[in-house]
């Protein structure tokens, strides 16, 4: 991945619907160059998916999960990716092992997700942080 790839990714991170022609014009390259680069980044797994950021009025939260020492964190995280309202599952370093980023209709639903996480036999602890404001970087 080179500097041009990084610039294309930066534009797409801010708005995944940016037309290739607009990206090409901004970066002073051809539309074909942008299309080929994006296709390659998708094929290589650098771009995993295109997504939508919303302002629905929902409650967004991070549910931080700690698992037992002898547990395969990947398998626990993979299972949690299938839960409704879970946008991201991050494996992290530090005090806790997994962070779920959720977008739920209300605090009751966030609490149900916390309970669901705690019911997993591998989970030994959870901490939750409500996301109060969000800015696009």
C-alpha positions as CSV (number, residue, x, y, z in Angstrom):
1,X,0.0,0.0,0.0
2,X,1.4,3.3,-1.0
3,X,0.6,7.0,-0.4
4,X,-2.1,7.1,-3.1
5,X,-3.9,4.1,-1.6
6,X,-3.8,5.8,1.8
7,X,-5.3,9.0,0.3
8,X,-8.1,7.0,-1.5
9,X,-8.9,5.3,1.8
10,X,-9.0,8.6,3.7
11,X,-11.6,9.9,1.3
12,X,-13.6,6.7,1.4
13,X,-13.5,6.6,5.2
14,X,-15.2,10.0,5.3
15,X,-17.8,9.1,2.7
16,X,-17.8,5.6,1.1
17,X,-20.2,6.9,-1.6
18,X,-17.7,9.4,-3.0
19,X,-17.7,8.8,-6.8
20,X,-14.5,7.5,-8.2
21,X,-14.5,10.4,-10.6
22,X,-14.5,12.9,-7.7
23,X,-11.7,11.0,-5.9
24,X,-9.7,11.0,-9.2
25,X,-10.2,14.7,-9.6
26,X,-9.2,15.4,-6.0
27,X,-6.0,13.3,-6.3
28,X,-5.2,14.3,-9.9
29,X,-5.3,10.7,-11.2
30,X,-7.6,8.9,-13.6
31,X,-10.9,7.3,-12.6
32,X,-9.5,4.0,-13.8
33,X,-6.6,4.3,-11.5
34,X,-8.9,4.9,-8.5
35,X,-11.2,2.0,-9.6
36,X,-8.3,-0.4,-10.0
37,X,-6.8,0.6,-6.6
38,X,-10.1,0.2,-4.8
39,X,-10.7,-3.2,-6.4
40,X,-7.2,-4.3,-5.4
41,X,-7.7,-3.0,-1.8
42,X,-10.9,-5.0,-1.6
43,X,-9.3,-8.1,-3.1
44,X,-6.4,-7.8,-0.6
45,X,-8.8,-7.5,2.3
46,X,-7.7,-3.9,3.2
47,X,-11.2,-2.7,2.5
48,X,-13.5,-5.1,4.4
49,X,-16.8,-3.5,3.7
50,X,-18.5,-0.2,2.9
51,X,-20.8,0.9,5.7
52,X,-23.1,3.7,6.7
53,X,-22.7,6.0,9.8
54,X,-26.1,7.0,11.2
55,X,-27.6,9.5,13.6
56,X,-30.8,7.7,14.4
57,X,-31.1,8.9,18.0
58,X,-30.2,5.4,19.1
59,X,-28.1,4.7,22.1
60,X,-24.5,3.9,21.1
61,X,-22.2,2.2,23.6
62,X,-19.0,0.3,24.0
63,X,-19.3,-3.0,25.9
64,X,-15.9,-4.0,27.1
65,X,-15.5,-7.7,27.8
66,X,-12.8,-9.6,29.7
67,X,-12.5,-13.4,29.0
68,X,-10.8,-16.2,31.0
69,X,-7.1,-16.7,30.4
70,X,-7.5,-20.0,28.6
71,X,-10.1,-18.8,26.1
72,X,-9.7,-18.3,22.4
73,X,-10.6,-14.6,22.2
74,X,-11.1,-14.9,18.4
75,X,-13.9,-17.4,18.7
76,X,-15.7,-15.4,21.3
77,X,-15.4,-12.3,19.2
78,X,-16.5,-14.1,16.1
79,X,-19.7,-15.3,17.8
80,X,-20.5,-11.8,19.0
81,X,-20.2,-10.3,15.5
82,X,-23.5,-12.1,14.7
83,X,-25.5,-10.3,17.5
84,X,-28.1,-7.8,16.3
85,X,-27.0,-4.1,16.9
86,X,-23.3,-4.9,17.2
87,X,-21.5,-2.7,14.7
88,X,-17.9,-3.7,15.5
89,X,-16.1,-6.3,17.5
90,X,-12.6,-5.2,18.4
91,X,-9.9,-7.3,20.1
92,X,-7.9,-5.0,22.2
93,X,-4.9,-5.0,24.4
94,X,-4.9,-3.9,28.0
95,X,-7.2,-4.6,30.9
96,X,-10.1,-6.1,28.8
97,X,-10.0,-8.3,25.7
98,X,-12.9,-7.4,23.5
99,X,-14.9,-4.3,22.8
100,X,-18.3,-4.4,21.2
101,X,-19.5,-1.2,19.6
102,X,-23.3,-1.3,19.6
103,X,-26.0,0.9,18.2
104,X,-29.3,0.0,20.0
105,X,-32.7,1.5,20.1
106,X,-32.6,2.3,23.8
107,X,-30.8,1.6,27.1
108,X,-33.0,-1.4,27.7
109,X,-31.6,-3.1,24.6
110,X,-28.0,-2.1,25.6
111,X,-28.6,-3.7,28.9
112,X,-29.9,-6.9,27.2
113,X,-26.7,-7.0,25.2
114,X,-24.6,-6.6,28.4
115,X,-26.5,-9.5,29.9
116,X,-26.0,-11.6,26.8
117,X,-22.3,-10.9,27.0
118,X,-22.2,-11.8,30.7
119,X,-24.1,-15.1,30.0
120,X,-21.2,-16.3,27.8
121,X,-19.3,-18.9,29.9
122,X,-15.9,-17.5,28.8
123,X,-16.7,-14.0,30.0
124,X,-15.5,-13.0,33.4
125,X,-16.2,-9.3,33.4
126,X,-17.8,-6.5,31.5
127,X,-17.7,-2.7,31.6
128,X,-19.9,-0.4,29.6
129,X,-19.4,3.1,28.3
130,X,-22.2,5.1,26.6
131,X,-21.1,7.1,23.7
132,X,-22.3,10.7,24.2
133,X,-21.0,12.3,21.1
134,X,-19.4,11.2,17.9
135,X,-17.2,13.1,15.4
136,X,-16.0,12.0,12.0
137,X,-12.2,11.9,12.0
